[in-house]
Amino acid sequence: MPPKKKDKIKKHNFKDKLILNQWLISLFGIDPLRDHTVNGKKMRPFHKLADMIIGSKIEGLDKDNLHYFYKNLFDMFGASSTTSITKEQLLNYEENIVSHTQKINEKRDRPITWKYYQWLNLLFVEIYLDLYFHDRQKLLKGLNEYILRYNAHYPEYADISPYTDDDLNKICFQNATGSGKTLLMHINFFQFKHYAKVSGNTRDISRSILITPNERLSEQHIDEFGLSGICAAPFLEKQGTFSYGRVEAGKIDVLEITKLADTDGPN
């Protein structure tokens, strides 16, 4: 009798295996492993969450200086007992977002007003950095528990490997062209500085570097940083090698990727 042919292991599409994104959404009581419908229409989990915060589609701040998006989500929390984030945490995250947004608006003639997807981006960063700096083991445990559920839900697909502690210091954003990534990055910089400071880790941060494709974009980013009240300058090259001494954490060095090429010698 010939040996039984093994079933071919399927591979997930990239968009279906964004574990961190799915896990963050699950914290709001939305199970990414279930089908979701709103008004009879099937939608992805992210859009289910977006539907919760859009509400009447009012952008900007209310009389309490809080985003309408926050108020809509806060109200939805009262109707759900499956959320992993408390109302107190949500308010703290929102106050941070408002504070950082006010910083980048101080020198602008036209203040920035966030779209719903931009506000959600900033909220996700708040949650991640809060856990990363204050309870990294909880972050690691939560992600890996979700991976176990995910792999069990898709037995015919190749398993997703669990996170390790070393994986947690790498994070990537995927945003559409024209979605305001540059301005979001400015807020992300303030968010990182804030959580590093309140957790007592500021001394461990030696340098912030923005890598760009070319010098023209470097100059453009430096100008944009200036409008946001962030100190930025070209990365200094000294005697043919880059200087990596400790610098003030509030400054951003801007460097073209073409200057990262391999060179001969110990440096």
C-alpha positions in Angstrom: 0.0 0.0 0.0 1.6 3.4 -1.1 2.2 5.9 1.7 -0.6 8.4 2.2 0.1 11.7 0.5 0.5 14.6 2.9 -1.8 17.6 2.6 -0.1 20.7 1.3 0.4 23.3 4.0 -1.1 26.6 2.9 0.5 29.9 3.5 -1.4 32.9 4.8 -1.7 36.0 2.7 0.3 38.9 4.2 -2.7 40.9 5.2 -4.2 38.0 7.1 -1.2 37.4 9.3 -0.7 40.9 10.8 -0.7 39.5 14.4 0.0 42.7 16.3 -2.7 44.5 14.4 -5.2 41.8 15.1 -4.3 41.5 18.8 -4.6 45.2 19.3 -8.1 45.1 17.8 -9.0 42.2 20.0 -8.4 44.4 23.1 -11.5 46.4 22.1 -13.8 43.3 22.4 -13.7 42.5 18.6 -12.6 39.0 17.8 -10.5 39.1 14.6 -11.1 35.4 14.1 -14.8 35.8 13.7 -16.9 37.2 10.8 -18.3 40.7 11.5 -21.3 42.5 9.9 -22.5 46.1 10.3 -25.9 46.9 8.9 -25.9 43.6 7.1 -22.6 44.1 5.4 -19.6 41.9 6.1 -16.5 43.8 7.1 -12.9 43.2 8.4 -12.3 43.6 12.1 -10.4 46.9 11.7 -13.4 48.5 10.0 -15.7 47.1 12.7 -13.6 49.1 15.2 -13.5 52.1 12.9 -17.3 52.0 12.8 -17.4 52.2 16.6 -15.3 55.5 16.7 -16.6 57.3 13.6 -20.1 57.8 15.0 -21.4 61.0 13.5 -18.1 61.5 11.6 -17.2 64.6 13.6 -13.5 65.3 13.6 -11.6 67.6 16.0 -12.0 68.3 19.7 -15.2 68.9 21.8 -15.6 71.5 24.6 -13.6 69.2 27.0 -10.7 69.3 24.6 -11.1 65.6 23.8 -11.5 64.1 20.4 -15.0 63.1 19.3 -13.6 59.8 18.2 -12.6 59.2 21.8 -16.0 60.1 23.1 -17.7 57.7 20.6 -15.4 54.8 21.6 -15.8 55.6 25.3 -19.5 55.4 25.0 -19.2 52.1 23.3 -17.2 50.7 26.1 -20.2 51.0 28.4 -22.1 48.6 26.3 -19.3 45.9 26.2 -17.8 43.8 28.9 -15.2 42.1 26.7 -12.7 45.0 26.3 -9.2 44.6 27.8 -8.7 48.3 28.1 -10.3 50.3 30.9 -12.0 53.6 30.5 -9.3 55.1 32.7 -6.6 53.8 30.4 -8.5 55.1 27.3 -8.7 58.6 28.8 -5.0 58.6 29.7 -4.1 57.6 26.1 -6.5 60.3 24.7 -5.0 63.0 26.9 -1.5 62.0 25.7 -2.6 62.2 22.0 -4.2 65.6 22.5 -1.1 66.9 24.4 1.3 65.7 21.6 -1.0 67.1 18.9 -1.1 70.5 20.5 2.8 70.5 20.5 3.0 70.0 16.8 0.3 72.6 16.2 1.9 75.4 18.2 3.9 76.8 15.2 1.4 75.9 12.4 -0.9 78.4 10.7 -3.3 75.5 9.9 -3.6 73.2 12.9 -3.6 69.4 12.2 -7.0 67.7 12.6 -6.8 63.9 12.7 -8.9 61.6 10.5 -10.3 58.5 12.3 -7.7 56.1 10.9 -4.9 58.5 12.0 -6.4 58.7 15.5 -6.6 54.9 15.7 -3.0 54.7 14.6 -1.9 57.0 17.5 -4.1 55.1 19.9 -2.5 51.8 18.9 0.9 53.3 19.5 -0.2 54.5 23.0 -1.3 51.0 24.0 1.8 49.3 22.6 4.3 51.7 24.2 2.5 51.7 27.5 2.9 47.9 27.7 6.3 47.9 26.2 7.8 50.2 28.8 5.7 49.2 31.8 4.8 45.5 31.4 6.7 43.8 28.6 5.9 40.3 29.8 2.2 41.1 29.7 2.6 42.3 26.1 4.6 39.2 25.2 2.1 36.9 26.9 -0.9 38.6 25.2 0.6 38.3 21.8 1.6 34.7 22.1 -1.8 33.7 23.6 -3.4 35.2 20.5 -1.0 33.3 18.2 -2.0 30.0 19.9 -5.7 30.9 19.1 -4.7 32.0 15.6 -2.8 28.8 14.7 -5.6 26.6 16.2 -8.2 28.5 14.1 -6.2 27.8 10.9 -5.0 24.2 11.2 -4.5 23.8 7.5 -2.1 26.8 7.3 1.5 27.0 8.3 1.8 28.1 12.0 2.9 31.6 13.0 5.9 31.5 15.2 5.6 32.9 18.7 7.1 36.3 19.7 10.3 36.5 21.7 11.3 39.3 23.9 13.8 40.5 21.3 11.0 40.9 18.8 9.2 43.5 20.8 11.6 46.4 20.1 10.8 46.3 16.4 7.5 47.8 15.1 6.4 48.6 11.6 3.5 50.7 10.4 1.7 50.1 7.1 -0.2 53.2 6.0 -1.6 54.2 2.6 0.0 56.8 0.4 -1.3 60.3 1.4 -2.5 59.1 4.8 -0.3 61.5 6.8 2.5 59.2 7.8 5.0 62.1 8.2 2.8 63.9 10.8 2.0 60.7 12.5 5.7 60.0 12.8 6.1 63.3 14.6 3.5 62.3 17.2 5.1 58.8 17.5 8.4 60.5 18.4 6.7 62.4 21.2 4.9 59.2 22.3 8.1 57.3 22.5 9.8 60.1 24.5 6.9 60.3 26.9 6.8 56.6 27.8 10.6 56.4 28.0 10.5 59.3 30.4 7.7 58.1 32.7 9.2 54.6 32.9 12.6 56.0 33.8 14.3 54.8 30.6 15.4 58.1 29.1 19.1 57.5 29.8 19.0 54.3 27.7 18.0 56.2 24.6 21.1 57.5 22.8 19.9 58.6 19.4 16.9 59.0 17.1 17.6 58.6 13.4 15.3 59.1 10.4 16.5 57.4 7.2 15.4 58.9 3.9 15.8 58.0 0.2 17.7 61.2 -0.7 19.0 64.6 0.4 16.0 66.4 -1.0 13.6 64.4 1.2 16.0 64.9 4.1 15.7 68.6 3.8 11.9 68.4 3.5 11.7 66.3 6.6 13.9 68.6 8.6 11.6 71.6 7.6 8.6 69.6 8.6 10.1 68.7 12.0 10.8 72.3 12.6 7.1 73.2 12.1 6.3 70.5 14.7 8.7 72.0 17.2 11.1 69.1 16.9 14.9 69.7 16.6 16.2 67.8 13.6 19.4 68.2 11.6 21.5 66.2 9.0 23.4 63.3 10.5 27.0 64.5 11.1 29.8 62.6 9.4 33.2 63.0 11.0 36.5 62.0 9.4 34.9 59.5 7.0 33.0 57.7 9.8 29.8 58.3 11.6 29.9 59.6 15.2 27.7 57.5 17.5 28.3 59.3 20.8 25.5 59.9 23.2 23.4 62.8 22.2 20.3 64.6 23.6 17.3 62.4 23.0 15.1 65.3 21.9 17.1 65.7 18.6 16.5 63.7 15.4 19.4 63.0 13.0 18.3 62.7 9.4 20.4 60.4 7.2 20.1 59.3 3.5 20.1 55.5 3.0 22.8 55.8 0.4 25.2 56.8 3.2 24.8 53.4 4.8 26.7 51.5 2.2 29.5 49.1 3.3 33.0 50.5 3.3 36.5 49.1 3.8 38.1 49.2 7.3 37.0 48.5 10.9 34.3 51.2 10.8 
